[in-house]
Amino acid sequence: MRATYRGGWLGLCLAVLLMGCAETPTPLPVDIPPTPTPTLESGAVPFPLRYALDAVAAAALPPDEADLLSSTASIMPLQHAAAQDPAFDSQAFDVQVTLARINENGEIETALENAQAAPNSVYTSLALNPRLTPLDDPSMLALVRVVLRDPSANTAATRQQAAAFGYPDGFDAAVVLLRAPAHGLNLLPLSALAVRPIILQAAASAADALSALDSNQAHAVYFAWHEPGQRTPFELLVGADNVIDTGAWTIVYRTAPDVIIDGFTASGYPIPRR
């Protein structure tokens, strides 16, 4: 009995020893799904482009083109008029746009360094209403056309002529604006006749501006255009002689190094992307 018990005990110890020497089983692999890398959808941008327009460029931008640009950029109209303003010249913007004058030699005048010119030009004109007093007087109307076309005309002489026509102290002129950059500068020649422009409103469309003339609500409409077809309706309404061209501008712009210009709006404003 005692021998049998001892033999069983020894067998049990041997079995435990053999189990301790057995190879440790390899654990099953854990299946961890990969983390997808975020990607941009086609046509998306990582963050809105900062698109700065100075006051002159903002004034000439048509609303529908502003909507188009807003689809790819955050539009930032600036309150100052000159591109040389330090705030406009900072590196805080991805795209900077202004209008530059074209001088007598056809050269572009701009203070925006390293600027490129858009393919389009912007023109400004003043349409005079020949049916509204005192412009319904052909002599007075002709005198107004003279000072607009030749700002260097003799002020004393033209003032005397205005007095002879019954307006020694000039007159108030109701003016409607239609995308009108630098209207104060381009209406300044009227001061030779002591004509005081009173800005009635900024028209939402060419139709509104034409209606103001046709209904005799305005003496004049100051408007911007980039193709002759936009000027023609004013000529048809008031006569070709009564549409005075006041300036020609080129849209100029500067971009950050990582910005690509995909094209231009109908008026010539650059359409950017990264």
C-alpha positions in Angstrom: 0.0 0.0 0.0 2.8 2.4 1.0 4.8 1.7 -2.2 1.8 2.3 -4.5 1.1 5.7 -2.9 4.7 6.8 -3.3 4.8 5.8 -7.0 1.6 7.7 -7.7 3.0 10.8 -6.0 6.2 10.7 -8.1 4.2 10.4 -11.3 2.2 13.4 -10.5 5.3 15.5 -9.8 6.9 14.4 -13.1 3.8 15.4 -15.0 3.8 18.9 -13.5 7.5 19.3 -14.4 6.9 18.3 -18.0 4.0 20.8 -18.3 6.3 23.6 -17.1 8.8 22.8 -19.8 6.3 22.9 -22.6 6.5 25.7 -25.3 4.4 28.8 -24.6 1.5 28.9 -27.2 1.7 31.9 -29.7 -1.2 34.3 -29.1 -3.6 35.0 -32.0 -2.9 38.3 -33.9 -5.2 41.2 -33.0 -6.9 42.6 -36.1 -6.7 46.5 -35.8 -8.3 48.3 -38.7 -6.1 50.9 -40.4 -6.9 54.6 -39.7 -7.9 56.3 -43.0 -5.9 59.3 -44.0 -8.1 62.3 -44.5 -8.2 63.5 -48.1 -9.7 66.6 -49.7 -12.6 66.1 -52.1 -12.0 67.2 -55.7 -12.0 70.9 -56.0 -11.9 71.6 -52.2 -9.3 73.8 -50.6 -7.8 73.3 -47.2 -9.1 76.7 -46.0 -10.5 79.7 -47.7 -8.2 81.9 -49.7 -7.9 85.4 -48.4 -8.9 87.6 -51.4 -8.3 91.3 -50.7 -9.8 94.0 -52.9 -9.0 97.7 -52.3 -11.8 100.2 -52.4 -11.4 100.9 -56.1 -11.4 97.3 -57.2 -14.3 96.4 -54.9 -16.4 99.2 -56.4 -16.0 97.9 -59.9 -16.7 94.2 -59.1 -20.1 93.0 -60.3 -22.2 91.2 -57.7 -22.5 88.0 -59.7 -18.7 87.8 -60.0 -18.3 88.5 -56.3 -20.5 85.4 -55.7 -18.3 83.4 -58.1 -15.1 84.4 -56.3 -16.7 83.7 -52.9 -17.1 80.1 -53.8 -13.3 79.6 -53.7 -12.1 82.5 -51.5 -13.0 84.6 -48.5 -13.5 88.1 -50.1 -12.1 90.9 -48.0 -13.1 94.4 -49.3 -10.8 96.9 -47.8 -11.9 100.4 -46.9 -8.9 102.3 -48.2 -8.6 103.2 -51.8 -4.9 103.0 -52.5 -3.0 99.7 -53.0 0.1 101.3 -51.4 -1.7 101.4 -48.1 0.5 99.4 -45.6 -2.4 97.2 -44.6 -3.1 96.2 -48.2 0.6 95.6 -48.9 1.0 93.2 -46.0 1.4 89.4 -46.3 -2.0 88.8 -44.7 -3.6 88.0 -48.0 -3.3 85.2 -50.5 -4.6 87.4 -53.4 -4.5 91.2 -53.6 -6.3 93.0 -56.4 -6.5 96.7 -57.3 -7.2 98.8 -60.4 -4.3 100.6 -62.1 -4.6 103.6 -64.4 -3.4 103.3 -68.0 -1.4 106.5 -68.8 -1.2 108.3 -72.2 1.7 106.0 -73.3 -0.4 102.9 -72.6 1.6 102.0 -69.5 0.1 100.6 -66.3 0.6 102.8 -63.3 0.5 100.8 -60.0 2.2 100.9 -56.6 1.5 97.2 -56.1 4.9 95.5 -56.3 5.4 92.3 -58.3 1.9 92.7 -59.7 0.5 91.0 -62.8 -2.0 92.5 -65.2 -5.3 90.7 -65.9 -6.2 90.4 -69.6 -9.3 92.7 -69.3 -9.6 96.4 -68.8 -12.3 98.4 -66.9 -13.6 101.6 -68.4 -15.6 104.3 -66.7 -18.1 106.7 -68.3 -20.6 109.4 -67.3 -24.0 109.3 -69.1 -25.7 112.8 -69.0 -29.5 113.2 -69.1 -30.4 115.8 -71.7 -34.0 115.9 -70.7 -33.5 117.1 -67.1 -33.0 120.8 -66.2 -30.5 122.4 -66.7 -29.1 119.9 -69.0 -32.2 120.2 -71.3 -30.6 123.5 -72.3 -28.3 122.5 -75.3 -25.8 125.3 -74.4 -25.5 124.2 -70.8 -25.2 120.6 -71.8 -22.5 121.4 -74.3 -20.6 123.3 -71.6 -20.8 120.4 -69.2 -19.4 118.1 -71.9 -16.5 120.5 -72.5 -15.3 120.4 -68.9 -15.7 116.7 -68.6 -13.7 116.0 -71.8 -11.1 118.7 -71.0 -10.5 119.1 -67.3 -7.8 121.7 -68.1 -10.4 124.1 -69.6 -10.3 127.6 -68.3 -12.3 127.7 -65.1 -13.0 131.4 -65.1 -14.2 131.4 -68.7 -16.5 128.4 -68.3 -17.9 129.9 -65.1 -18.7 133.1 -67.0 -20.5 131.0 -69.6 -22.5 129.2 -67.0 -23.5 132.5 -65.5 -24.6 133.7 -69.0 -26.8 130.6 -69.2 -28.4 131.5 -65.9 -26.3 129.4 -63.5 -23.7 131.7 -61.9 -23.6 129.6 -58.8 -23.7 126.3 -60.5 -26.4 123.6 -59.7 -26.9 120.4 -57.8 -26.7 117.3 -60.0 -28.3 114.0 -59.0 -25.9 111.2 -59.9 -26.5 107.4 -59.8 -23.5 105.1 -59.5 -23.2 101.7 -61.2 -20.0 99.8 -60.1 -18.2 103.2 -60.1 -14.6 103.2 -59.0 -13.0 106.5 -58.0 -16.2 108.5 -58.8 -15.1 111.4 -56.7 -12.0 111.9 -58.8 -13.8 111.5 -62.1 -16.6 113.9 -61.2 -14.1 116.5 -60.0 -14.0 118.4 -63.4 -17.6 119.4 -62.8 -16.4 121.8 -60.1 -15.2 124.1 -62.8 -18.9 125.0 -63.3 -19.7 124.8 -59.6 -21.7 121.7 -60.3 -22.3 119.8 -57.1 -22.8 116.1 -57.6 -25.4 114.6 -55.2 -25.0 110.8 -55.1 -28.5 109.4 -55.1 -27.8 105.7 -54.9 -25.7 102.8 -56.1 -27.8 101.0 -58.7 -28.0 97.3 -58.3 -28.1 96.8 -62.1 -27.7 98.5 -65.5 -31.5 98.3 -65.8 -31.9 100.3 -62.6 -29.4 102.9 -63.7 -31.1 103.3 -67.1 -34.5 103.6 -65.4 -33.2 106.5 -63.2 -32.2 108.4 -66.4 -35.4 107.4 -68.3 -37.7 108.6 -65.5 -35.7 111.8 -65.0 -34.7 110.9 -61.5 -31.0 111.6 -62.2 -28.9 114.1 -64.1 -26.3 111.5 -64.8 -25.1 107.9 -64.2 -21.5 107.2 -63.6 -20.8 103.5 -64.5 -18.1 101.0 -65.2 -18.0 98.6 -68.1 -15.6 96.1 -69.7 -17.1 95.5 -73.1 -18.8 97.9 -75.6 -22.1 96.2 -75.3 -22.5 97.4 -71.7 -22.0 101.0 -72.8 -24.4 100.8 -75.8 -27.7 101.0 -73.9 -26.7 104.3 -72.3 -25.8 105.7 -75.8 -29.1 104.6 -77.1 -31.0 106.3 -74.2 -29.2 109.6 -74.0 -27.3 109.9 -77.3 -23.7 109.0 -78.0 -22.4 112.6 -77.5 -23.8 112.5 -74.0 -21.8 109.5 -72.8 -18.4 110.8 -71.7 -15.6 108.4 -71.1 -13.7 109.3 -68.0 -11.0 106.7 -67.5 -9.4 103.3 -68.4 -8.2 100.9 -65.8 -6.4 97.6 -65.8 -7.0 95.0 -63.1 -3.7 94.1 -61.5 -3.1 91.4 -58.8 -0.5 89.7 -56.7 -0.7 86.2 -55.3 1.0 84.2 -52.6 3.6 81.6 -53.9 1.2 78.6 -53.4 -1.7 80.2 -55.2 -2.6 79.3 -58.8 -4.8 81.5 -61.0 -7.3 79.2 -62.8 -8.8 81.9 -65.0 -10.6 85.3 -64.8 -14.1 86.5 -64.4 -15.9 88.2 -67.3 -14.6 91.6 -66.0 -11.1 90.3 -65.5 -10.8 89.5 -61.8 -8.5 86.5 -61.1 -10.0 83.2 -60.0 -7.6 81.6 -57.5 -7.0 78.1 -56.1 -4.2 76.4 -54.2 
